[in-house]
Amino acid sequence: MQTDIAVVGAGYWGPNLIRNFAALPECRLKLVCDKNPDVSAAAAAKFAVQTTIDLNDVLQDETIRAVAIATPASTHFALARQCLLHGKHVLVEKPFVLDIGQGEELIALAAERGLVLMVDHIFLFNPAVRKLASLIQEGVLGKIRYIRAARTSLGPRVCEDTNIVFDAQIHDVYILQFLLNATAVSVAATGGSFLRPGIEDVVFTTLSFPGGAIANLHNTSYAPIKERRMIVVGDRAMCIYDDMRPDSPLELCDCGFEPIAGTDELGNRGLRLYDRGKSVQAVEKAESLRIECAHFIDCVNTGKQPLSTGRAALNVMKTLGAIDAALKSGQPVQIDPARAAVAD
């Protein structure tokens, strides 16, 4: 039995959702909605799907069980709320919401009506990220000491209704939350608004986590190269995750320093440098978004908890809010560790 689904928003990200849902045998893409008639017409022509400019056509169709929302962040709350009130399961593009209270309302509404509320945190479904999480959970890297991440590009879009924190840094924040199974307890950030006044397009952020791990993030849409790299350093080994190397995105580095009595041959007192080589890790070849879309449909059909729940997404938004506050004030921001849990 196929699950009927609609996609709301066919602009920048919507076509990717349309393409993937249309290809899944477990569901039927019944309707695409975009208020811009030119965009709707383009989607109809490209994907051979029925389109509408009226959201009510989606809401009033009782055969449509699920809706994927790919619209500007400022519209997410109102659209998701309407869909939930009409009994539709919801997948909403990141960022989840821009207001914490609105996020709490959506979570409560979905729970009250027994509906799936899932957020499009696509890199949680990236096979390399999943493998990296397994290496950490299995203790291969040992205790995580620090993580350095860079996510840079030149556009293609210049942020309009959110800054680079909510547009791009969000990916690294939810990846960190997933890898460490924890939320940050303090953040510090600096950045600049070079393309649009008051909307930061470059930011450097430092996050501190329970247990002592720290992370440094560099995010911008104003750089000459596209970079998606994360270096994870543990007390046993290190790992390089480079999403720009699709054939070998994950490399395990068996190197570091280990405690010794005395001095090593390089003059390190109490420490010995070791380097036992690197190994490329086997990673499944699969499109992250296809995996995510299939996961959403499976959750709709079975009622199981999605990997990227509304609660986990709201915890990410709370961290992003703290980063934005630190960015605006120039001062570190402490986050109450009791204010969020990673899972529902």
C-alpha positions as CSV (number, residue, x, y, z in Angstrom):
1,M,0.0,0.0,0.0
2,Q,1.4,3.4,-1.0
3,T,1.2,6.5,1.2
4,D,0.0,9.6,-0.5
5,I,2.2,12.6,0.2
6,A,2.3,16.3,-0.8
7,V,5.2,18.6,-1.1
8,V,4.6,22.3,-0.1
9,G,7.3,24.6,-1.7
10,A,8.9,23.9,-5.0
11,G,11.6,26.5,-5.1
12,Y,15.1,25.9,-4.0
13,W,15.0,22.6,-2.0
14,G,11.5,21.4,-2.9
15,P,12.5,19.9,-6.3
16,N,15.0,17.6,-4.4
17,L,12.1,16.3,-2.2
18,I,9.8,16.0,-5.2
19,R,12.4,13.9,-7.1
20,N,13.0,11.6,-4.2
21,F,9.4,11.1,-3.1
22,A,8.4,10.5,-6.7
23,A,10.9,7.7,-6.9
24,L,10.0,5.9,-3.7
25,P,7.7,2.8,-4.3
26,E,6.4,3.1,-0.7
27,C,4.6,6.4,-1.4
28,R,2.7,8.3,-4.1
29,L,3.5,11.9,-4.7
30,K,0.0,13.1,-5.2
31,L,0.3,16.9,-5.1
32,V,2.9,19.7,-5.2
33,C,1.9,23.1,-3.8
34,D,3.6,26.4,-4.4
35,K,1.9,29.8,-4.2
36,N,4.0,31.1,-7.1
37,P,2.1,29.9,-10.3
38,D,5.3,30.0,-12.4
39,V,7.1,27.7,-9.9
40,S,4.1,25.4,-9.8
41,A,4.0,25.2,-13.5
42,A,7.7,24.5,-13.7
43,A,7.3,21.6,-11.2
44,A,4.4,20.2,-13.2
45,A,6.4,20.3,-16.4
46,K,9.6,18.8,-14.9
47,F,8.2,16.1,-12.7
48,A,4.9,15.3,-14.4
49,V,3.0,15.8,-11.1
50,Q,-0.2,17.5,-10.2
51,T,0.3,21.0,-8.8
52,T,-1.7,23.7,-7.1
53,I,-1.1,27.2,-5.8
54,D,-3.7,26.8,-3.0
55,L,-2.6,25.1,0.3
56,N,-6.3,24.2,1.0
57,D,-6.1,21.7,-1.8
58,V,-3.5,19.8,0.3
59,L,-5.2,20.3,3.6
60,Q,-8.7,19.2,2.5
61,D,-7.5,16.1,0.6
62,E,-8.1,13.3,3.1
63,T,-6.2,10.8,1.1
64,I,-3.0,12.8,1.6
65,R,-1.5,11.4,4.9
66,A,1.8,13.3,4.9
67,V,3.2,16.6,3.9
68,A,6.8,17.7,3.3
69,I,7.4,21.4,3.8
70,A,10.2,23.2,1.9
71,T,9.4,26.9,2.3
72,P,11.2,29.9,3.8
73,A,12.0,29.4,7.5
74,S,9.6,32.1,8.7
75,T,6.7,30.2,7.3
76,H,7.5,26.8,8.8
77,F,5.4,27.2,12.0
78,A,2.2,28.3,10.4
79,L,2.3,25.7,7.6
80,A,3.3,22.8,9.9
81,R,0.6,23.8,12.4
82,Q,-2.1,23.8,9.7
83,C,-1.0,20.4,8.4
84,L,-0.9,18.9,11.9
85,L,-4.4,20.3,12.6
86,H,-5.7,18.6,9.5
87,G,-4.2,15.3,10.6
88,K,-1.2,15.2,8.3
89,H,2.2,13.8,9.3
90,V,4.9,16.4,8.7
91,L,8.4,16.6,7.4
92,V,9.7,20.2,7.7
93,E,12.9,21.6,6.1
94,K,15.5,23.0,8.4
95,P,15.5,25.2,10.4
96,F,12.6,23.7,12.3
97,V,11.2,27.0,13.5
98,L,12.6,30.4,14.5
99,D,10.8,30.7,17.8
100,I,11.2,28.1,20.6
101,G,7.7,28.5,21.9
102,Q,6.3,27.7,18.4
103,G,8.5,24.6,18.3
104,E,7.1,23.5,21.6
105,E,3.6,24.0,20.3
106,L,4.2,21.9,17.2
107,I,5.8,19.1,19.3
108,A,2.8,19.1,21.7
109,L,0.3,19.2,18.8
110,A,1.9,16.2,17.0
111,A,2.1,14.2,20.2
112,E,-1.6,15.0,21.0
113,R,-2.7,13.8,17.6
114,G,-0.4,10.8,17.3
115,L,1.3,12.3,14.2
116,V,4.9,12.1,13.0
117,L,6.8,15.4,13.2
118,M,10.2,15.1,11.6
119,V,12.8,17.7,10.7
120,D,14.9,17.6,7.5
121,H,18.3,17.1,9.1
122,I,19.7,15.5,6.0
123,F,23.3,14.8,7.2
124,L,22.0,12.5,9.9
125,F,21.2,10.1,7.1
126,N,24.6,10.5,5.4
127,P,26.2,7.1,5.4
128,A,29.6,8.6,6.2
129,V,28.2,10.5,9.2
130,R,26.4,7.3,10.4
131,K,29.7,5.4,10.1
132,L,31.6,8.1,12.0
133,A,28.9,7.9,14.8
134,S,29.5,4.1,14.9
135,L,33.2,4.6,15.3
136,I,32.7,7.0,18.2
137,Q,30.0,4.8,19.9
138,E,32.2,1.7,19.6
139,G,35.1,3.5,21.3
140,V,37.5,3.3,18.3
141,L,38.4,7.0,18.7
142,G,38.4,6.8,22.5
143,K,37.2,9.9,24.4
144,I,36.5,12.7,22.1
145,R,38.7,15.7,22.8
146,Y,37.9,18.2,20.1
147,I,36.2,18.6,16.7
148,R,37.0,21.1,14.0
149,A,34.5,21.6,11.2
150,A,34.3,23.9,8.1
151,R,31.3,24.3,5.9
152,T,32.0,27.0,3.3
153,S,31.0,28.0,-0.2
154,L,30.4,30.9,-2.5
155,G,26.6,31.2,-2.4
156,P,24.8,30.1,-4.4
157,R,22.1,31.9,-2.3
158,V,22.7,35.0,-0.1
159,C,20.8,34.6,3.1
160,E,17.6,36.6,3.3
161,D,15.5,35.7,6.3
162,T,18.1,34.0,8.4
163,N,21.8,34.4,8.9
164,I,24.5,31.8,8.2
165,V,24.1,30.3,11.7
166,F,20.5,29.1,10.9
167,D,21.2,28.5,7.2
168,A,24.4,26.5,7.2
169,Q,25.9,26.1,10.7
170,I,22.8,24.3,11.8
171,H,24.1,21.2,9.9
172,D,27.3,21.0,11.9
173,V,25.4,21.7,15.2
174,Y,23.0,18.8,14.7
175,I,25.8,16.5,13.5
176,L,27.7,17.3,16.6
177,Q,24.7,16.7,18.8
178,F,24.2,13.3,17.1
179,L,27.9,12.3,17.3
180,L,28.3,13.3,20.9
181,N,24.8,12.4,22.0
182,A,24.8,15.7,23.9
183,T,24.0,19.4,23.6
184,A,26.5,22.2,24.1
185,V,26.7,23.8,27.5
186,S,28.4,27.0,26.4
187,V,29.1,28.8,23.1
188,A,31.2,31.8,21.9
189,A,31.0,33.3,18.4
190,T,32.2,36.0,16.2
191,G,31.4,36.9,12.6
192,G,30.5,39.5,10.1
193,S,27.8,40.8,7.7
194,F,29.5,41.6,4.5
195,L,26.8,41.0,1.9
196,R,23.6,42.2,3.6
197,P,23.5,44.5,6.6
198,G,22.6,42.8,9.8
199,I,22.6,39.3,8.3
200,E,25.8,37.5,9.2
201,D,27.3,35.6,6.2
202,V,30.5,34.4,8.0
203,V,30.7,33.0,11.5
204,F,33.3,31.3,13.7
205,T,31.9,29.4,16.7
206,T,33.3,27.5,19.6
207,L,31.1,25.1,21.5
208,S,31.8,23.3,24.8
209,F,30.2,20.0,25.6
210,P,29.7,18.0,28.8
211,G,32.7,15.9,29.5
212,G,35.2,18.5,28.2
213,A,34.9,18.0,24.4
214,I,35.1,21.3,22.4
215,A,34.2,22.1,18.8
216,N,35.2,24.9,16.5
217,L,33.0,25.7,13.5
218,H,33.7,27.9,10.5
219,N,30.6,28.6,8.3
220,T,30.2,31.0,5.4
221,S,28.6,31.4,2.0
222,Y,31.3,34.0,1.1
223,A,34.4,31.9,0.4
224,P,36.3,30.9,-2.8
225,I,36.1,27.2,-2.2
226,K,33.3,24.7,-1.2
227,E,34.3,22.8,1.9
228,R,32.5,20.3,4.0
229,R,35.0,18.8,6.4
230,M,35.0,17.6,9.9
231,I,38.0,16.4,11.9
232,V,37.3,14.5,15.1
233,V,40.1,14.0,17.6
234,G,39.9,11.3,20.3
235,D,42.5,10.1,22.8
236,R,43.0,6.8,20.8
237,A,42.6,7.8,17.2
238,M,41.3,10.6,14.9
239,C,39.0,10.7,11.9
240,I,38.6,13.0,8.9
241,Y,35.1,13.3,7.4
242,D,35.3,15.1,4.0
243,D,32.0,15.2,2.2
244,M,33.7,16.7,-0.9
245,R,35.4,13.3,-1.4
246,P,32.4,11.1,-2.3
247,D,34.6,8.0,-3.1
248,S,36.4,8.1,0.2
249,P,34.7,10.5,2.6
250,L,35.9,8.9,5.8
251,E,39.5,8.3,6.9
252,L,40.5,6.8,10.2
253,C,43.9,8.0,11.4
254,D,45.6,5.8,14.0
255,C,47.8,8.5,15.4
256,G,48.3,10.8,18.4
257,F,50.2,11.0,21.6
258,E,50.3,8.3,24.3
259,P,51.6,8.7,27.9
260,I,54.9,7.1,28.7
261,A,57.4,7.2,31.5
262,G,60.4,9.4,30.5
263,T,60.9,11.1,27.2
264,D,60.4,9.9,23.6
265,E,63.0,10.2,20.8
266,L,61.6,13.6,19.8
267,G,62.1,15.0,23.2
268,N,58.4,14.9,24.4
269,R,58.4,14.5,28.1
270,G,55.9,12.0,29.4
271,L,54.4,11.5,25.9
272,R,55.2,9.4,22.8
273,L,54.1,10.5,19.3
274,Y,52.6,7.5,17.4
275,D,51.4,7.2,13.8
276,R,50.3,3.7,12.7
277,G,48.8,4.9,9.4
278,K,45.5,5.8,7.9
279,S,42.7,3.7,6.5
280,V,39.8,4.7,4.3
281,Q,36.5,3.4,5.9
282,A,34.0,1.5,3.8
283,V,30.9,3.7,3.4
284,E,27.6,2.8,1.7
285,K,27.0,4.5,-1.6
286,A,23.5,6.0,-1.2
287,E,21.9,9.4,-1.5
288,S,21.2,10.8,2.0
289,L,18.0,12.5,1.0
290,R,16.6,9.3,-0.5
291,I,17.4,7.5,2.8
292,E,15.7,10.3,4.7
293,C,12.6,10.4,2.6
294,A,12.2,6.6,2.9
295,H,12.7,6.9,6.7
296,F,9.9,9.5,6.9
297,I,7.5,7.3,5.0
298,D,8.4,4.3,7.2
299,C,7.8,6.3,10.3
300,V,4.4,7.4,8.9
301,N,3.5,3.8,8.1
302,T,4.8,2.2,11.3
303,G,4.4,5.0,13.9
304,K,8.0,4.6,15.0
305,Q,10.1,7.6,16.2
306,P,12.0,9.4,13.5
307,L,15.7,9.9,13.8
308,S,15.4,13.7,13.6
309,T,12.5,14.3,16.0
310,G,10.9,17.7,16.7
311,R,12.4,17.6,20.2
312,A,16.0,17.0,18.9
313,A,15.5,19.7,16.3
314,L,14.3,22.1,19.0
315,N,17.4,21.4,21.1
316,V,19.4,22.3,18.0
317,M,17.4,25.6,17.6
318,K,18.1,26.4,21.3
319,T,21.8,26.0,20.7
320,L,21.6,28.1,17.5
321,G,19.8,30.8,19.5
322,A,22.6,30.8,22.0
323,I,25.2,31.1,19.2
324,D,23.2,34.0,17.6
325,A,23.1,35.7,21.0
326,A,26.8,35.3,21.5
327,L,27.4,36.6,17.9
328,K,25.3,39.7,18.6
329,S,26.7,40.4,22.0
330,G,30.3,39.4,21.5
331,Q,30.1,37.6,24.8
332,P,30.1,33.8,25.6
333,V,26.7,32.4,26.4
334,Q,26.1,29.6,29.0
335,I,23.4,27.0,28.2
336,D,21.6,25.2,31.0
337,P,22.5,21.6,30.5
338,A,19.1,20.5,32.0
339,R,17.1,22.5,29.5
340,A,17.3,20.0,26.7
341,A,17.5,16.3,26.1
342,V,18.8,14.8,22.9
343,A,15.8,12.5,22.4
344,D,12.1,12.7,23.1
